[in-house]
Amino acid sequence: MDDREWVDAEPSVAEAGLGGSRARVLQVIREAGAAPLGVRDIAERAGLHPNTTRFHLDGLAEAGLVERVAEDRDRPGRPRMMYRAEAVDGRHSYRLLAEMLASLVSGLLPDPERAALEAGRAWGRHLADAPAPFQRLGPAEALKRLNRMMAGIGFSPEFEHDTDHADPDEIRIRVRNCPFGTVAEQHADVVCRLHLGLIQGALAEMDVPLVADRLDPLVEPHLCLAYLRRAAETDGEADQPDDKADQTDGEAASADGGTDQTDGEAGG
């Protein structure tokens, strides 16, 4: 059973004042339980025109009564937007928790961007659809699995490999519908690095010759761009720019340790 609690016996504050058509759209979605519905399905069940249904869905999403989720599919192209009911007032509570945690990371840790990147990598590894032991994935299959992972989180990713681009080995991901967008408005330093880390960790766990170079947030409203590049088969997560810096620091620390040992031996 899904861990959401579906409650509709008592209206929430956000539901007060809903018109008849909008309330009918909400009821249709709630009757579907945890299964998301597309706009046409909702419109047909509610007896409304699809355009009218979209208008009401936007209002319900703004009120925190329904959740937008990307369709889970393997076909190329932009996935359809689906809708399912939120637990009453649940989204607001989780958003508040997310904002509190993001502010804690941003305000108290000495390097919040680095901490968020590392947390994202760890969760990316955890969420990745890794291959079975002794199996290797090709880049195409890895991108398909990365697409499913991101869509499952709530993103609407589109993968582009433009041969006319300045770098023919660069793959661009157009990322819409960021599920962390509201929190990112106040804590982009944490949220956007967390998002980049998710991609880096997933690619590392799948052990493919692809590296996530960077993520450019909000290049236009509701659109971020992530960039992947092809890497040598021997490259791993350490190929990321931040990891290189860490590796260099580690080598420097080892060198200092070696110097200390030499000094100690000389003193002996």
N, C-alpha and C positions, 0 to 999 in steps of 0.2 A: 504493500500500500504506500502511496506517495506520502511524504512526511509533511505535506501542507495540511492545514486544518481548514476545511471548507465550511464556512459559517455564513448562513444567509437568513437565519431566523430573525435577527435584529439588524436594522439598517445602521451603518456607521454614520458619523458626522458628514463624511464626504458624499454619502448617498442622498442626504436630505435635499429635497428640491429637484431630483431627477425628473425629467419629463417622461411621459408614457413611452415614447419610442426608445429613448435611451435606456430606461429601466428594462424594456423588453430585450434589448440587445444584451444587457448585463445578465439577465436571467438565462438567455440562450447559452451564453458562455459558461455560466455557473453550472448549468445542467450537464454540460460536457465534462465536468470534473477537471481532472488534471490533463486531459487530452486537449492540445491546442487546436483551434479552428481557424480556417482561412476566411477572408472577407466574404467571399461568395457563399460559403456554407452558412455563415452567420446571417447574411442578408436573406437567404432563402428561408431559414428557420424563423426569422423575425418578421418576414413578410415586408421587407423594405428594399429600396433600390441600393445597389452596392455603394454608390457615391454617398448616399445618405448614411449608410452604415459606417463608412469610413469616418465621416464627420463625428458620429457618436462615439466611435472607437477612440478617436483622438481625445475627445473629452473625458472618456472613462480612464484612459491611460494617464492623462494629466492629473486626474483625481486620485490616482493610485489604486483604482478598482480592478483594472486589468493589466496584464503584462504582455509586452510584445516579445515574441521569440522568433528567431529565424528558422525556417523550415529545414529539417535535417534531410539532406539529399546529396547524392553523389554526382548529379548532372552538372555540367558547366553552367555558368551564368549566375545572376543574382538570385538567391533563394527567396521564396515568398515570405512575407511577414505573416506570422500566425499570432493568435491571441488566446490567452487563458486567464482565468480569474485569479486575482490575488486574494490571499487570506485577508479578512477585514482589517484594514489599517496596518497590515503586516509590512508592506513595503516601506512605510514611513519609519517604522521601528528599526528595520535593517539599515535603512539609509542613515539614520541617526547614529547607529552603531558604527557604520563604515566611516562616517565623518569624524567620530570621536577617535577611532583607531588611527585614521590618517593624520589627524591633527597631532596625536601623540607621537607618531613616527616623525612627522615633519618638525615638531617643536622640541623634542627631547633628545633625539639621537644625533650624534655628531655628524654623521653623513647619511641623511635620510634617503637620498637618491640611490646610494650604493646598497643600503639595507633593503630598499624596495626591489631593486634589481635582483639581489640574491634571493629574496623571498619569492619573486616571480619565477626565477629559474627553478627553484625547488618545487614549486607547485606545477610548473610546466612539465617537469620530469614525472611528477605524480600523475598528472592527467593525460599524458601522452599515450597514444595507442602504439606501444613499442612492438617490434617484431618478436617472433618466437626465438628461442635460443638458436644460435648458429645460422640464422636467416638474415639476409641483408635487404634493405629497402632501396629502391631506386628513387631519384628525386621526385618523379611524377607521383608515385604512391605516397611518398612522405608528405607532399603538398596536399594530397587528398585527405590524408589523416589529420594534418594540421587544420585544414578547412573544417573538418567535422568537429575537432576539439574546440575551435574558436566559436563555431556556430552553437555548440552545446553550452558554452558559457553565456552566450547572448549576443555576440558580435554578428555582423553581416559582412563577411569578408569576400572580396573579389580578387582573384589572382591574375596578374597581368605580366606577360613576358613579351615586351615590345622589342622586336628585332631592329627597329629604327632608333632605339634609344642609344644614348652615348655609350653606355656599357651594355653590350649584348648579353652578358652573363648575369645581369641584374634582374631580379624578379621583384615586382612591386605588388604590395597587397593594399588595396583600397578598403579601409576598415570603416564601416558605418555602424550606427546603432550601438555605440559603446555602452555596455551595461553599467559602467562606472562613471558615466559622463557627468552626472550631477555632483558627485564627490570631486571629480577632476576639476570642476570650475573653481574650487577653492584650494585644491591640493594637487595640481598637475605634476609637481615635482615628484610626488610619491606615486600617483596613479599611473602616469604614463611610463615611468620606469618599471613599474610592476607589470604592465602590459608587455613591454619589450622583453622583460625577463621570462614571461610565460612562453613567448615564441622561442627564445633562445634555449630554454630548458627542454621544451618539447623536441626541438630539432636535435639537441644533444642526446636525448634519451633514445631517439629513433636511429641515431648513429648514421646520419646521411651527410654527404658533402655539401651542405648548405649552411650558411652563416647569416644570422640576422644582424645587419650592420647598425641600423638606426630606426627610430620611429619619429616622424614629424607630426606633432599633434595639431589638429584643427587647421589644416591648410585651407579649408573652407568650412562653413557651418556643418556640423555633424559628420565630418570626414577627416580621418587621420590616414597617413601613409606610412606603411612599414616597408623596409627594403631588405631583401635577401640577396645574397650573392653565392655563386658556386665557389666551392673551396676544394682544395686538394683532398684526396681520400684520407690523408693522414691528419688533416686538421680536425680539431674537436672543439669543445666549448672553450678551450683556452685560446682559440683563435680570436675570440671577441676582444675588442680593444681594451675594455676594462680588465679582462683577465690577463692580457699581456702585461698591463701595468702591474698587476698583482704579482705576476710571475717574476717580473724584473725586481720588484721590491723584495720578494722572497730570496732571489739569487743574491741581492745585495746584502740581505741579512745573513745569508750563509757565508758570504765572503767576509763580513765583519766577524762572524763567529770563528772563521778560520784564522783571521788575523789575531783575534784574542787568544786562540789556542797557541799560535806561534809565539806571541808575547809571553804567554805563561810558560811555555817550554824554555824560552830564552831566559826567563827569570829563574827557572829551576836550575 
